[in-house]
Amino acid sequence: MMDLMVSTPNIGFEIELNDDLIEEEAKSYAEEFNIPIENLVFNGGEEFIHLFAIDPKNYDPAQEAVKSVGGTLFKIGKVISENNIFIVKDNKKIQLKGYGFEHFVKKV
């Protein structure tokens, strides 16, 4: 599950749906119950991975630093100058709609 929030004007994300980064068990579950894999990945529950943005020119040094302590970085998308979040799959850009919990919404 990915929990992204766009609160800065003219800042958004394009997320490449990379099949190689999705667990086989999730793919099997989606197929068995006829659920689009995007629904499981983006609306499935708890956060399982840390997400952050890094300037592309700093990606290789950051990847080496993380690798040196036993970790791995995965490039999953990019920041864009539009206040939306998009999934890019099969060269198609689809706007991601939020169906989950809003962490920072003030309850009245």
Order of alpha helices (4+ residues) and beta strands (2+ residues): beta-alpha-alpha-alpha-beta-beta-beta
